[in-house]
Every structure is written in C-alpha cells, then in structure tokens.
Amino acid sequence: MKHQIKEGGIILDEVRLKDELMARLANELDRPALQVIDGALSAVLRNYEVEKRETGLSTDVISFPELEIFIGKMRFDNYSSSTINQYQRFLTDLLIYVGKPVQDITGEDVVECLNYYEQVRQISASTKDHKRRIASSFFAFLHDRGYIRKNPMATVDTIKYVAEVREALSPREMEKMRIACGENIRDNAVLELFLATGCRVSEVVNMRLENLDLQAGYVKVIGKGQKERIVFFSDRALEYLEQYLGDRRAGAVILSSRAPHQGLKKNALENIIRRIAIRAGISKRVFPHLLRHTFATRALNKGMPLPTLSDLMGHSSVETTRIYAKNGAGKMKYEYDMYAAG
C-alpha cells in the first residue's frame, strides 16, 4: 500500500514532497545527481508517513514556495536558463499583482494582470498570449500536484492575434550586410556564423572552441533540451573564423572586444547583428533568429530534404521545420529568378 504524506491536515502524495526538495537542490546539484536522489526518495518514501511541522518563524521577505517548486521542476527538466528566467519574472509579477494565495487566484485575476501588462507595458497581443501560456503551465502544474483544487486558467481564453509573417533576408539584403561589415573581422565572423549554421543565439553564446574543428569545418553545439548536434561552416564562414580566432584554442568562440574579453551574451550578439543591419540600410528589424530563418529558407529553396534540415536546426520534429516550406514572397521571388527571369 502506498503511504501518503500529511501537511497540516491536508493529505499530499510523495510527489509534492519530492518537488519541494528538488526545488531546494536544483541550484546546487547537476541533473544526474538529482535523478539519483529522485529515485532514492521514491523508494524510501513508500515506507513512511511524513507530517510537516510549523516552526512559527516568519520572514519579511516575499516568498512564493509554489513558484520555487515549479521553477525547480523546470531546472530538473533541463529548461534553458533564459526560459526559466522569463517564466520566473512574469509569474513573480503575476503573484505580486494579484496579492492572493495561489489557492484563491481566479481566472479573472489572471486576465486583469494580463490586461495590465498590455496597457501599461504596451506588449503585443502575441506576447500577451505567450504570458497566458506561461500562467497556464504554472497553474496546470499546481493543479496536477494537488496544490490547488481548481485550475483558474480553465476560464481564460486563448488570446487571438494575427501571426507576423517573417520573411527571410533576400540575397541582396545579405550582400548589403556583408558589405556593411567592412574590415571588421569579428562582425564578419559573427554574421557568417549565423548565416552558415542556422544556430540559435543561445547556441552561439555557448559555443566553445574545444568543440570546434576548423579543419573538418564543423562545431558541436548544445541545443534545446541539452541535445548535442553538429553544424557545419561555409567556406566564407571558415575564412573569417580562422582570421578572428587566430591562435585561440579554448574558451568561448565569440568574445567581447574589451578586456577581460569574456564570451559575449545574447544581448551583445543581437546588438552586433542589429548594428550591421542599420549600417546596411535595411529598414526591417534584423536579429539572430531572422538569420536562422534565412538559413532554413535558403536551404529548402535549394532543395535540401526536410529531415536533413530538421537535424541541422536541432528541431525535435520535422513538422516544426515544415513552416519554412510555406510559400512566401521570398520563396516566390527565388523561384521567379530561377525559372522565369530573363
């Protein structure tokens, strides 16, 4: 018979106790160690009943134990640090704004907070819906674990919006950006790295020289879910990387130009691409993910099979890659130039 855990008269199953413990250990231990502890706890707790004792101590620090447990579970599930930070920031704002225990939060409370974000912070409808999805995952977790009796998100509708059509850079725009790099070796290396590999900006941030083989023309990257894959360099990218790296053989691939020359973070890489586009006179917003989109679109236009492209981009499903196969103005222009232009 499976034993249960008592907390102040409320019956909890062993999963919730493990959630709380894992949340406390998530910042101290790596995933293999957490998995060992998780398995050991599951075996041991079957034979015990545990009752939580209130200490009577209080604190003036704002604390959201259910949120800490949820974030700990995200760390255990190997979510990226940027995703975890995004979830933690919004959910903290939500809980502070509503000012109620999680058990008492209603769908109307969540909608009011989302409307506040939209009006005061002037977020788009797509961003608003993204925050709704963050709240949904949080409250679904609490409901599944028994922290709340009702899921308030059951009454919160999806926020409708028109998805932005993202057009890849045209060959002319890519050439203008290359010209705008001028003699700046780092700018050239960064631009060609994104265009040649289709990497996510987080993957370039974490790219290490120890995983790079210039002679073979590839680098190992760690993508979403800590999945490792190989991406390849074009001849142009290799040329600029060799010039940029010089004799360096360890550490981050792209460094700050200022001492102590540490690896560049996400915002710094985004700023490099944005400034190149401004110098090139490109009016639309250009950012690393658009270069990833450009890589995929060009590969498909040239006939690369979807499964191959999916592997190169680190997609978990070919269906994710398939969005790049949809006809857009860029694809039609490419095929016009190939088949119809005189």
N, C-alpha and C positions, 0 to 999 in steps of 0.2 A: 504493500500500500504506500502511495506517495504521501510523504509528510508535507504539511503546509507551515507557513511562517506567519506569526501573529505580530501585528504592529498596532498598538493602541486599540485593540478590539477589532480591527479590520483584518480580514484574512487575506494574505498575499501568498502567491506561489513563489517558488525558489527563484524564478527568473528575475523578479524585481530586486531581490537581494543581490543577485549577481550583477544586475545593471548598475546598482549604486556602487558596488565595489569596483567594477571595471571603470566606471567614470572617474574614480579617485586614482586609479593606477594608470590610466591611459596616457598621461603625460610623462610617466616615469619608466614604463616598460615598452619594449617593442612588441610587435604583433605575435611572433612565435611564443614569447613568454606569456602573453595574455591568453593565448589559446590553451597553453598547458594549465594555467590557473583555472580557466573556464571549465575545462574538462574535469579537473580535480574537484572543483566545487560541486559540479553536477553529481559526481559520485558520492561525495561525503555528505552533502545536504539531504540526500534521500533518507538518511537515518536520524535526522534531527528536527526538532521544532525550535524556532528562534523567536524570541519576543523582544521587540525594540524597547529600550528603557529611556524615558525622557530625563535629561540631566537638569533641566530647569535653567540652563545657561541661555543668555540672549546675546545678540550682537546688533550693532547699528549698521553693519554692512549689508547692502541689498544683496540678497541671495535667492536664487531660483533653483532649488535642488532638482526639480524635474527637468529643467533645461540642462543642468550639468550632466545628468544621467543620459539625456538624449544626445548631447554633444560627445560624451564619452563613447556612446554606441557608434556614432559616426566615425570617430577615430579608430575604433576597433574594426569597423567595416572598410577602412582604408580610403575614406574620402580625402580629397586633396585639402591642404591647409587653407587655400583660398576659398573653397566651397564651405568649409567648416566656419571660417571667419564670417563669411556672408550670412550664413544661417544664424550664427550666434548674435551678430549685430542686430538683425531685424527682429529676431524672437525676443531679445532683451528689450528692444524698443517697444515691441508689442505688449510685453508683460508689464513694463513700467507705465505705458499709456493707459492700459485697461485698469491696472491697480487692483486686481482681484486675484484670489487663489485660482489655480488652473481649473479646479473643480467647478467654479462658479462662472467661468467665462462662457459667453454665448456667441452665437454666430453674428448677432447684431454688434457685439463688441469688436469682433474682428473686422467687420465691414466698416465700422466707424474709424478704426485705426487705418485701414487701407485708404479710406477717403481722405483722412488727414494727410497721409503721405502724398496722395495725388495733388491735393490743393496747396499744401504748404511747401512741400519739396519738389513739386511740379514734375513728378515722374510720369512716364508714358503709360498707356494702357497695357502694353506688353510687360513692362516692368512691374506694374501693379498686379498683373496676373501671376507673374513669377513669384512675387511675395505671397500671394494667396496660396500658391503651391507649396512654398516653404512652411506656411502655417498648417496646411493640410497634412504634410508629412509629420510634423511635430505632434499634432493632436491625434492623428491616427496611431502613432507610436504610444502615446499616453493611454488611449482607449484600448489598444490591443494588450497592453501590460496591466490594465486594471487601475491606473491612476485616476481616471475619470470615468463616470458612468455613461455619459453621452458625449459623442463627438460633435462639437459645435460647428464644425465645417460641413456637416451634413446639410445645413440650410444655407450655405454660402455658394452662390452660383459661380460658374466659370466666367471670367471677365472677357468679353468679346473684343477683339481688335483685328485690324487688317495687318497681316504679317508683311513686314518690309521685304520687298524684292531686292535681294542683294546681287548686284551684277559684278562679275569678276572684272579685274583690270583688263583693258584691251592691250594688244601688243604695243600700240602706240603709247599708251599710258605707262606701261612697263619700261619702255625705252626712255621716256621722259624722266622717269625716276632714276634710271641708271645714269643718265647724263647729269642729273641734279646731284648725284653723289660726288661728282668731280674726282679729285685726287684723294679724298678721304677714304683710306683703306678700311677703317672699321665700318663706316657706313656702307661701303660696297659689300663687305663680308656679311654684314647683318642682312641686308636686302637680299643678296643671292642665297643666303642660308634659308631664309623663309620661302623664297620662290622655288628653290630646288628640292626642298624636303617636305613642304606642306606641314611642318610641325606646328603644334600649338605653342603659344608664347610660354606657357609654363614648362614645356619640354625643352625649349631653348634656354630658359633660365637655369634649368637643372642639368643641362648638357655638360658632360665632363670630358676633358682631354684624354683621360685614361680609357674612355670608351670609344675613342675616335681613331680610325685607321685611314690616314690620308692616302697611303699607297693603294689600298683597296677601294678607297672612295666611299666609305660609309661610316656611320656612327650609330651606336646603340643608344636608344632613348627609353625613358620610363614614362609611359602614358597613363591614362586614366585607369584606376584600379590597380596601380603598380604593375601594369603589364609591360614587359620589355619587348621592343621590336627594333628592327634595323631600318634606317632610312639612308638614302643614297645622295651623293652630291653630283651636280652637273660639273662639266669641265670649268665653266666660268666660276662657279662657287668654289671649287678646289683651288683655282688660281688665286683668288682673293684671300681665302682662308690660309693658304701657305704663306702669303705675304704678311697677313695680320698676325699669325701665331708665332712666326719666327722660330726660335729655339724652345719655346714653351712646350712642355710635355705633361704637365699636371695642372689640376685646378679647373675652374670654370672656363668655358670656351670664350665667351664674350665678357670683357672686363670694363670697369669704369676707366675713363681716361685720366682720372685724378687719383693721386695716392690716397689710400694704400692699394688701389687697383683691385678692388673686390669684384666678384661676379655681379653683373647687372640684374636688377629686379624687373618685375613685369612692367611697372610704370615707365622705367627708363627705356626699355626696349620699345614700348608703344610710342614714347616721345621721339625716338630716333626715326621710326617709320613715318610718324606724323610730320616731322620737320622736313624730311626728304620730299614728301608729297607736296608740302606747301612751296618748297623751293622749285618743284617741278611744275607748279601752276595748276595742279589738279584740284578741281573745285569740290569733288565729293570727299567724304570722310574716308581716309585710308588708315587701316590699323592692321596688326599682325593677322587677325583671323580672316580679313579680306584677302591677304596674300595666301593663306591656306585654301580659301575658297577658289582663288585664281589657279593655284596648283592643281586642284581637283578638276576644275572645269577644263583646263588646257589638256590634262591627261585624258579625260574622256573624249574631248573633241578630236584627239589624235588617235583614238581607237583603243585605249587601254581597257582591258576587261574589268568589269566592276569588282570581282573578287580580289584581283591584284591590287586595285586602287584602295579597296577597303582595308586590306592588310597594311599597305604603306601608310595609311592615315590613322591606323590604330582604332578603327571603328569596331564595335562589338557585333554589329550586324550589317550585312550588305544593304539592308533597307535604309540605313542611315546614309550610306554613300549614294543611294539612288536619287536623293534630292538634287544632286549636281547634274543628273542626266536630263532634268526637265528643260524644255526649250525656253530660252530667254533671249533677249536682244543680242547679248554677246555671242551665244551659240549660233543664232541665225546669221549674224554678221560673219562669223568664222566660216560657216558653210557657204555663204554667199561668195566670199572671197575665194574659196576653194573651187566651187563648181560653176559660178555664174559670172564673176567679174572678168572683164576683158583685159 
